[in-house]
Amino acid sequence: MPRHLPGLLLLLWPLLLLPPPPAAPSPMARPGVRRLGTRGPGGSPGRRGPAPAAPASVPYSGTGQPGGARGAGVCKSRPLDLVFIIDSSRSVRPLEFTKVKTFVSKIIDTLDIGPMDTRVAVVNYASTVKIEFHLQTHSDKQSLKRAVARITPLSTGTMSGLAIQTAMDEAFTVEAGARGPSSNIPKVAIIVTDGRPQDQVNEVAARARASGIELYAVGVDRADMESLKMMASEPLDEHVFYVETYGVIEKLSSRFQETFCALDPCALGTHQCQHVCISDGEGRHHCECSQGYSLNADKKTCSAIDKCALNTHGCEHICVNDRTGSYHCECYEGYTLNEDRKTCSAQDQCALGTHGCQHICVNDRAGSHHCECYEGYTLNEDKKTCSVLNQCALGSHGCQHICVYDGNASYHCDCDTGYTLNEDKKTCSAIEEARRLISTEDACACEATLAFQDKVNSYLQRLNSKLDDILEKLQANEYGQVHR
């Protein structure tokens, strides 16, 4: 304080800084009207659920809630095209008008200001209307607050309808810095007044709301509550504010931060996403899924993607889905998976010795194999083992002269011409020599009979000797066939 001020002013200065005592509630402040409103699920820039009023004893922290309860990254103001419409009529005293400007500056402090964030304009009104600055004029908080501090009252009159009409026609235009409908940026107006409008505000406010402007009405002291309700958007209990004096109006700034705050469900952990929560800004989010999973119809839970069904797997033979939402490739029987884990190569199962064939294993071009049998054998129904088919062909029949195959794995022996089959059904005897011996000797004579018997015995011995030689050869041949 400069030393040259009069002593009386030095004594009174602290008293001048004190806020005026609370006035009695206005008779227009009817029961049921909320003193502080919050934006809910039905409105443009709101938050979910009403917030309790901040205790007056807790100092303002600049975080949107007493004590800075909203942590960084959890609450971020949504981008807005925001126009303050402030009453500076004669009923608003200079000190009270300063309180209004402080209220506006504190709301600006709670917002994210910038060309891509919130843009702010101020419309000053009394009996006339003046646009103090447009939405595109200032792009940072400091220049905005300096511009607000320079605003001076207009005095006389309370033309609230004209002020709303001017804001709609001149402040909320693309030329003045408002963003177009395709941007989905909410258009919000906060009108502050302490009196009754002196023009037809009802129709003007209705047109403003119909054009997409969301209207908040802040009444102070002698403000007409019915007029506030006519101006404000629905629901009224969230858009109509009332304070008894300008001395406490600045405390509404924290409540407007709550109103314009976009809660981040991903940071709060209230998103209910099964896998991943993605913040989209402005309090919005969406759920995504980990690799190998797709988002279900509920947009929250995830299911493993059937990549095999999508035919994008690249497996040459077989695609197998895994529980992890991924997949792996396999090969048909007789093939092995190559190093690329996609393609397959045929196995030589015959060379591996895993074929199970009793006689012969034959590789097929398809990477598989089949079994075959030696000559004289047939393949059984198991396609692996073999049974004797033609013993004559095998040479193990034992016939002295001729082996005759009868089918069904049976056979019989026969003799060459001039021979007859003996009783053993294997060996043969010469027919002509026996007849000759019988015809040249006297069958009745003993000598002839004895001579015949000796000759026959001698012949039989020779035959037996030959037969033994033949049998030995046959046995050696059969042994060789079996052990090939």
C-alpha positions in Angstrom: 0.0 0.0 0.0 1.5 3.4 -0.9 2.5 5.5 2.1 0.8 8.7 0.8 -2.8 7.3 1.1 -4.8 8.9 3.9 -4.7 7.1 7.2 -8.4 6.5 7.2 -8.1 4.6 3.9 -5.3 2.5 5.4 -7.7 1.6 8.3 -10.6 0.8 6.0 -8.7 -1.1 3.3 -8.9 -4.5 4.9 -12.6 -4.0 5.4 -13.1 -3.3 1.8 -11.4 -6.5 0.8 -13.9 -8.6 2.9 -16.8 -10.2 1.0 -20.2 -8.7 1.8 -22.2 -10.6 4.4 -24.5 -13.3 3.0 -27.9 -11.9 2.0 -31.1 -13.4 2.9 -32.3 -15.9 0.3 -34.2 -14.3 -2.6 -37.9 -14.9 -2.6 -37.5 -16.1 -6.1 -35.1 -18.9 -5.1 -37.8 -21.6 -4.9 -37.3 -24.9 -3.2 -36.1 -27.8 -5.4 -33.9 -25.6 -7.6 -30.4 -26.9 -7.5 -27.8 -24.3 -6.4 -25.1 -26.0 -8.5 -25.7 -28.1 -11.5 -23.7 -31.0 -13.0 -23.8 -32.3 -16.5 -25.1 -35.9 -16.6 -25.4 -38.7 -19.2 -28.1 -36.8 -21.2 -26.1 -33.7 -22.1 -23.3 -32.7 -24.3 -20.2 -32.0 -22.2 -21.2 -33.8 -19.0 -19.9 -36.3 -16.5 -21.7 -39.3 -15.1 -23.6 -38.7 -12.0 -24.1 -35.6 -9.9 -21.1 -34.3 -7.9 -21.6 -33.1 -4.3 -21.3 -29.4 -3.6 -17.8 -28.4 -2.5 -17.5 -27.3 1.1 -17.0 -23.5 1.2 -14.2 -23.8 3.8 -11.9 -25.8 1.4 -9.7 -23.5 -0.7 -9.9 -23.7 -4.5 -7.1 -26.0 -5.8 -7.4 -25.4 -9.6 -8.1 -29.1 -10.2 -11.8 -29.1 -10.5 -12.5 -30.5 -7.1 -11.4 -29.3 -3.7 -8.0 -30.4 -2.7 -7.1 -31.6 -6.2 -9.0 -34.9 -6.0 -9.0 -35.3 -9.7 -5.6 -36.7 -10.7 -3.9 -35.7 -13.9 -4.8 -38.0 -16.7 -8.1 -38.9 -15.1 -10.2 -35.7 -15.7 -9.6 -33.7 -18.8 -11.9 -30.9 -20.0 -13.7 -31.6 -23.2 -13.2 -29.3 -26.2 -15.9 -26.7 -26.3 -16.9 -23.6 -28.1 -17.7 -21.7 -24.9 -19.3 -18.2 -24.8 -19.8 -16.3 -21.6 -22.7 -13.8 -21.7 -22.2 -11.5 -18.7 -24.6 -8.9 -17.3 -23.0 -5.6 -16.6 -26.1 -3.5 -16.1 -26.4 -0.8 -13.5 -27.5 -3.2 -10.8 -24.1 -4.9 -10.9 -21.7 -2.8 -8.8 -18.1 -2.5 -9.9 -16.8 -4.7 -7.2 -19.5 -7.3 -8.1 -18.5 -7.1 -11.7 -15.0 -7.8 -10.7 -16.2 -10.9 -9.0 -17.9 -12.0 -12.2 -14.7 -11.6 -14.2 -12.9 -13.6 -11.5 -15.5 -16.3 -11.9 -14.9 -16.4 -15.7 -11.1 -16.5 -15.2 -11.3 -19.4 -12.8 -13.5 -21.4 -15.2 -10.9 -20.7 -17.9 -8.2 -22.0 -15.5 -10.0 -25.3 -15.3 -10.2 -25.8 -19.1 -7.8 -27.0 -21.7 -7.5 -23.9 -23.9 -6.3 -24.0 -27.5 -7.3 -24.1 -31.1 -7.9 -27.9 -30.9 -9.3 -27.7 -27.4 -11.7 -25.2 -25.8 -12.2 -21.8 -27.5 -13.7 -18.9 -25.4 -15.6 -15.8 -26.3 -17.2 -13.2 -24.1 -20.4 -11.2 -24.8 -21.0 -8.2 -22.5 -24.5 -6.9 -22.2 -26.7 -4.3 -20.5 -29.1 -2.3 -22.6 -26.7 -2.8 -25.4 -24.5 -5.8 -26.4 -20.8 -5.9 -27.1 -18.7 -8.9 -28.1 -15.6 -8.3 -26.1 -13.6 -10.9 -28.1 -14.4 -13.8 -30.4 -13.7 -17.6 -30.1 -10.7 -17.4 -32.4 -9.2 -14.3 -30.8 -7.2 -15.9 -28.0 -5.6 -19.4 -28.0 -4.0 -19.5 -24.6 -5.1 -19.0 -21.0 -3.0 -16.1 -20.1 -4.1 -13.9 -23.0 -7.7 -14.9 -22.4 -7.5 -13.9 -18.7 -5.9 -10.6 -19.6 -8.6 -9.9 -22.0 -11.3 -10.7 -19.4 -9.6 -8.5 -16.9 -9.9 -5.5 -19.3 -13.7 -5.8 -19.7 -15.6 -2.8 -18.3 -19.3 -2.6 -17.4 -21.8 -1.1 -20.0 -24.3 0.0 -17.3 -28.1 0.5 -17.7 -30.7 -2.1 -18.8 -30.8 -5.9 -18.9 -31.4 -7.0 -22.5 -30.8 -10.7 -21.9 -32.7 -11.8 -25.1 -30.7 -9.4 -27.3 -27.5 -10.8 -25.7 -28.4 -14.4 -26.5 -29.5 -13.5 -30.0 -26.2 -11.7 -30.6 -24.2 -14.7 -29.3 -26.2 -17.0 -31.6 -25.8 -14.7 -34.7 -22.3 -13.4 -34.3 -20.3 -15.4 -31.6 -21.3 -18.9 -32.6 -20.4 -18.6 -36.3 -17.6 -20.3 -38.2 -16.3 -16.9 -39.3 -16.0 -15.9 -35.6 -14.1 -19.1 -34.8 -16.8 -21.6 -34.0 -16.2 -25.1 -35.3 -18.7 -26.6 -37.8 -21.3 -29.4 -37.2 -19.0 -32.1 -38.6 -16.5 -31.4 -35.7 -19.0 -32.6 -33.0 -17.7 -29.8 -30.7 -20.4 -28.8 -28.3 -21.6 -25.1 -28.3 -22.1 -23.9 -24.8 -23.2 -20.6 -23.4 -23.1 -19.5 -19.8 -25.3 -16.4 -19.1 -24.7 -14.6 -15.7 -27.3 -12.1 -14.5 -28.7 -10.6 -11.3 -31.9 -9.1 -12.6 -35.0 -9.7 -14.7 -34.7 -9.5 -18.5 -36.2 -6.4 -20.1 -36.9 -8.1 -23.4 -38.6 -11.3 -24.7 -36.0 -13.8 -23.7 -38.2 -16.9 -24.0 -38.4 -17.2 -27.8 -34.8 -16.2 -28.3 -33.5 -18.8 -25.9 -35.7 -21.5 -27.5 -34.2 -20.7 -30.9 -30.7 -20.8 -29.5 -31.3 -24.2 -27.9 -32.9 -25.5 -31.2 -29.8 -24.4 -33.0 -27.7 -26.7 -30.8 -26.4 -24.2 -28.2 -26.5 -25.6 -24.7 -27.5 -22.8 -22.2 -26.5 -22.5 -18.6 -28.1 -19.8 -16.5 -26.4 -18.4 -13.4 -28.5 -16.2 -11.3 -27.2 -13.9 -8.5 -29.1 -12.2 -5.7 -32.2 -10.6 -7.3 -32.2 -12.7 -10.4 -35.6 -13.8 -11.6 -35.8 -17.6 -11.3 -38.5 -18.1 -13.9 -36.4 -16.1 -16.4 -33.4 -18.3 -15.6 -35.5 -21.4 -16.3 -36.8 -20.0 -19.6 -33.2 -19.4 -20.8 -31.6 -22.7 -19.6 -31.5 -26.0 -21.4 -33.1 -29.2 -20.0 -32.8 -30.7 -17.5 -33.2 -27.5 -15.6 -31.8 -28.9 -12.3 -28.5 -29.4 -14.2 -28.5 -26.1 -16.1 -29.8 -23.5 -13.6 -27.4 -22.2 -10.9 -28.1 -19.7 -8.2 -26.0 -18.0 -5.6 -27.1 -15.4 -3.0 -24.2 -12.9 -3.7 -21.5 -12.2 -6.1 -19.1 -12.8 -3.2 -19.5 -16.6 -3.6 -20.0 -16.8 -7.4 -16.4 -17.8 -8.0 -16.9 -21.0 -6.1 -19.1 -22.1 -9.0 -16.0 -22.4 -11.1 -15.1 -25.8 -9.6 -18.6 -27.0 -10.3 -18.4 -26.0 -13.9 -15.1 -27.9 -14.2 -17.0 -31.0 -13.0 -19.6 -30.2 -15.5 -17.2 -29.9 -18.4 -14.8 -32.6 -17.1 -14.4 -35.7 -19.2 -13.7 -38.7 -17.0 -11.3 -41.3 -18.4 -12.7 -44.7 -17.7 -9.4 -46.4 -18.7 -7.5 -44.5 -16.0 -10.3 -45.0 -13.5 -10.5 -48.7 -14.1 -14.2 -48.6 -14.7 -14.1 -49.5 -18.4 -15.0 -53.3 -18.1 -12.8 -54.1 -21.1 -11.7 -57.7 -20.9 -8.3 -57.1 -22.6 -7.4 -53.5 -23.5 -9.0 -50.1 -22.9 -8.2 -47.3 -25.3 -9.0 -43.7 -24.4 -10.5 -41.7 -27.2 -10.4 -38.4 -25.4 -13.4 -36.3 -24.2 -14.2 -39.0 -21.7 -14.8 -41.6 -24.4 -13.1 -44.9 -24.7 -13.4 -48.2 -26.6 -12.2 -51.8 -26.0 -9.7 -53.7 -28.0 -8.4 -57.3 -27.8 -5.0 -58.9 -27.6 -3.5 -60.4 -30.8 -5.3 -63.5 -31.9 -8.6 -62.4 -30.4 -11.6 -60.5 -31.7 -14.1 -58.2 -30.0 -17.4 -59.7 -29.2 -20.8 -58.1 -30.0 -20.9 -56.6 -26.5 -17.8 -54.5 -27.4 -16.1 -55.4 -24.2 -15.2 -59.2 -24.1 -12.9 -61.0 -26.5 -12.9 -64.4 -28.2 -10.1 -66.3 -29.8 -10.0 -65.8 -33.6 -10.4 -69.0 -35.6 -7.6 -68.2 -38.0 -7.9 -71.7 -39.5 -11.5 -70.9 -40.6 -10.3 -67.5 -42.0 -8.0 -69.4 -44.5 -5.2 -67.0 -43.8 -3.0 -69.5 -42.0 -0.8 -70.5 -44.9 -0.6 -74.2 -43.8 -0.1 -76.5 -46.7 -1.9 -79.5 -45.2 -3.7 -79.0 -41.8 -4.3 -75.9 -39.6 -4.9 -76.5 -35.9 -6.3 -73.7 -33.6 -4.6 -73.3 -30.3 -6.2 -72.2 -27.0 -4.1 -69.0 -27.0 -5.9 -67.6 -30.0 -3.1 -68.6 -32.3 -2.6 -71.7 -34.5 0.0 -74.2 -35.8 0.4 -76.3 -38.9 0.5 -80.1 -39.2 1.0 -82.5 -42.0 -0.9 -85.5 -43.4 0.3 -89.0 -42.4 3.5 -89.8 -44.2 4.7 -86.2 -44.3 6.9 -84.1 -42.1 6.6 -80.4 -41.3 9.4 -78.3 -42.9 11.5 -75.7 -41.1 9.1 -72.9 -42.3 6.4 -74.6 -40.1 4.0 -74.2 -43.0 4.9 -76.7 -45.8 5.2 -80.5 -45.7 7.6 -83.1 -47.3 6.8 -86.8 -47.9 8.4 -89.3 -45.5 10.1 -92.5 -46.8 8.4 -94.8 -44.3 9.7 -97.9 -46.1 13.3 -96.7 -45.4 12.4 -95.8 -41.8 11.4 -99.4 -41.2 8.1 -98.3 -39.6 5.9 -99.6 -42.4 4.8 -102.9 -40.7 4.8 -104.8 -44.0 5.5 -108.6 -43.7 7.1 -109.0 -47.1 7.5 -105.8 -49.3 7.0 -102.1 -48.5 6.3 -99.8 -51.6 6.5 -96.0 -51.3 3.7 -94.0 -53.0 4.0 -90.6 -54.5 1.5 -89.2 -52.1 4.0 -89.6 -49.3 2.3 -92.8 -48.1 3.1 -96.4 -48.7 1.5 -99.8 -49.3 2.5 -103.4 -48.6 2.9 -106.2 -51.2 3.7 -110.0 -50.9 6.2 -112.3 -52.6 5.0 -114.4 -55.6 2.7 -117.2 -54.4 1.4 -115.1 -51.5 -1.6 -112.9 -51.2 -2.1 -109.8 -49.0 -4.4 -110.3 -46.1 -7.2 -107.9 -45.1 -4.9 -106.1 -42.6 -3.0 -104.9 -45.7 0.2 -105.8 -43.9 0.6 -109.6 -43.6 0.7 -112.3 -46.4 -0.7 -115.8 -46.8 0.5 -118.6 -49.2 -1.3 -118.4 -52.5 0.4 -120.9 -55.0 2.6 -123.6 -53.5 3.4 -124.9 -56.9 5.1 -121.7 -57.8 7.0 -121.7 -54.5 8.6 -125.1 -55.4 7.8 -126.5 -51.9 5.0 -128.9 -53.1 7.1 -132.2 -53.1 5.7 -133.4 -56.5 8.2 -135.6 -58.3 7.0 -134.6 -61.8 4.2 -132.1 -62.0 2.5 -129.8 -59.4 -1.0 -128.7 -60.3 -2.5 -125.5 -58.5 -6.1 -126.1 -57.6 -6.8 -122.5 -56.2 -7.6 -121.5 -52.7 -3.9 -122.3 -51.7 -4.3 -126.1 -52.6 -2.6 -128.3 -55.2 -2.0 -131.9 -56.3 0.8 -133.9 -58.0 0.8 -135.5 -61.4 3.2 -137.5 -63.5 4.8 -137.1 -66.9 3.5 -139.2 -69.8 4.5 -142.9 -69.4 4.5 -142.7 -65.6 1.9 -143.3 -63.0 1.5 -141.7 -59.6 2.4 -143.8 -56.7 0.4 -144.2 -53.5 2.3 -141.4 -51.8 0.7 -139.0 -54.3 4.0 -137.5 -54.9 6.3 -139.9 -56.7 5.8 -141.5 -60.2 6.6 -145.0 -61.7 7.4 -145.9 -65.3 4.4 -147.7 -66.9 6.1 -149.3 -70.1 9.1 -151.0 -68.2 6.7 -152.7 -65.8 4.6 -153.9 -68.7 7.7 -155.2 -70.6 8.9 -157.2 -67.7 5.5 -158.7 -67.2 5.2 -159.7 -70.9 8.7 -161.3 -71.3 8.6 -163.6 -68.4 6.4 -166.4 -67.5 4.3 -165.1 -64.7 3.5 -168.6 -63.6 7.0 -169.8 -63.4 8.8 -169.4 -60.1 12.0 -168.4 -61.6 10.3 -165.9 -63.8 8.4 -164.6 -60.8 11.6 -164.4 -58.7 13.5 -162.8 -61.5 10.7 -160.3 -61.9 10.7 -159.5 -58.2 14.5 -159.0 -58.2 14.2 -156.7 -61.2 11.4 -154.8 -59.6 13.2 -154.4 -56.3 16.4 -153.3 -58.1 14.3 -150.8 -60.1 12.6 -149.5 -57.0 15.9 -149.1 -55.2 17.2 -147.0 -58.1 14.0 -145.0 -58.1 14.3 -144.5 -54.3 17.9 -143.4 -54.7 16.8 -140.9 -57.4 13.9 -139.8 -55.3 16.1 -139.1 -52.3 18.3 -137.0 -54.5 15.3 -135.1 -55.9 13.9 -134.5 -52.4 17.2 -133.2 -51.1 17.2 -130.7 -54.0 13.6 -129.7 -53.4 14.2 -129.2 -49.8 17.3 -127.0 -50.5 15.3 -125.1 -53.1 12.4 -124.5 -50.7 14.8 -123.4 -48.0 16.3 -120.9 -50.3 12.9 -119.5 -51.3 11.7 -119.1 -47.8 14.9 -117.4 -46.7 15.2 -115.0 -49.7 
